């Protein structure tokens, strides 16, 4: 990144967010079969702060990291050996969902609140589903709910053993229940766990539902194809908790089979407005405003010297974003 941005003058980053590594046991025993036993790892989940130097460098250089990954290949739900369309359908949405969840639960937005991420091509509908599902999980699995409803200390081991002895079988026996390790501290949990140990939202820094909202509003952007009408779901506040709109950005594969005629990209995007799925303000955000917020929010000079510089500066003034540096200082 120092070389690409600092020396070459590049401004955007596309990074691999699904790191595929072969299972070590297979490599050791038969390396030729390694590609059939790939493990997928995220640079954001279950790795602690190992990749924090990468995220810190993105903030330092003003580059918003983007991903373009898909679940395809061996040991995948998109692994047909004969049908390309079967493999392609939903694969980029699944890849984006994977990385988005990894960032959130890995606590990256918590540690780097000004860092903005874009998930390319997969659309916006998956993001709306993930966003709204998070509130349903939060309602039932936040720390307060765990303490009230799922506290292991509330388990009556004696009663459970009695029921197993009465209604159990060779596997479900009173002896198995009584053999569970008993916690010795004041909490008194029969299985050695406290609600705090089960709080999946702790690393994410989510202490109230508004924190989920703020991460999606401030940190996440969703690349969507021009002809994907489901993008409109992200712009409909009736569907989304707290009435927010997803940060959808236009991103079509010009030069790829997805776009057989590049002159029709904007035409197809505009059809959402013509059909009444979104309004003019939504369309402006989709093709322009959200992109400006993402890139200029990290690098005020991102659009400096481009043909849209004046329009960008006008929009930034409207939204209160940092302005670009003046040539005269």
Secondary structure, DSSP 4 states (H G I P E B T S, - for coil): -IIIIIIS----EEE--SEEEE-HHHHHH-GGGGGGSEEEE-SSSSSTTTTHHHHHHHHHHT--EEE-----STTSTT--SS-HHHHHTTHHHHHHHHHHHHHHHTTHHHH-TT--EEE-SS-SHHHHHHHHHHHHHHHHHSHHHHHHH--GGG--HHHHHHHHHHH--SSS-HHHHHTSPPP-STT--TTS--GGGG-TTTTTT--SHHHHHHHHHHHEEEEE-TT-TTHHHHH-TTTSGGG----EEE---BTSTTBS-GGGHHHHHHHHHHTTSS-HHHHHIIIIIHHHHHHHHH-TTTTTTSTTHHHHHHHHHHHTPPPPPPTT-
